[in-house]
Amino acid sequence: LRAISHDLRTPLTAISGNANNLMANGDSFDEETRRQIYTDIYDDSMWLINLVENLLSVTRLEEGKMNLSFTAELMDEVVAEALRHINRKKIEHVITTDIEDFLFARMDARLIVQVIINIVENAIKYTPPGSHIRIAADREGDRVRVRISDDGPGIPDEVKPRVFDMFYTGTNRIADSRRSLGLGLALCKSILDAHRGEISVSDNVPGGSVFTFTLPVSEVTIHESTLDPGR
């Protein structure tokens, strides 16, 4: 409760302060200043929405109350869908993909999209503008392996074992201290557990972090009739 209260209080204070500023002094602000305040209010409110949605999702998954719908999905399409939902700060980073062709995995697509979003947005938040983020996926035996790497400052060894704990932030908080390291990653772990997959973090070489998760391979048979040009 202490962690949740802290994470809610800071953005709520910023929203109410900015709104009060607009009500009291809005007529005296120029258009650029007003637009920046509007943007700050929007960003804080969207972050709060994401926090609450992630928290509810973790709770539902942990209690077994979320209905999962498993289908065979193409990994390149799932990654593309996730990148369409990444917030606008992605333009400050270089994001590339390297996905094996015709790579199918068994998954609940909406949840795996959320896993990719959370890991990429975590990389965006914890790396400076201009950093490189790479999403790669290939087949490894009966598993699909997805690796999301960055070339930022990395994660200290003493923090790695706990990055998937809810609300764990470690000792290397960034300047915007309300951004908990752990909630989005805790949701990722809950989702992968529900898929009977695994998730881990390791060092990127020469610098940065690599988040790796696995999913079951899904074998898809294309019937000859579907390839008949006469149909």
Secondary structure, 3 states (H helix, E strand, C coil): CHHHHHHHHHHHHHHHHHHHHHHHHHHHCCHHHHHHHHHHHHHHHHHHHHHHHHHHHHHHHHCCCCCCCCEEEEHHHHHHHHHHCCCHHHHHCEEEEEECCCCEEEECHHHHHHHHHHHHHHHHHHCCCCCEEEEEEEEECCEEEEEEEECCCCCCCCCHHHCCCCCCCCCCCCCCCCCCCHHHHHHHHHHHHHCCCCEEEEECCCCCEEEEEEEEECCCCCCHHHHCCCC
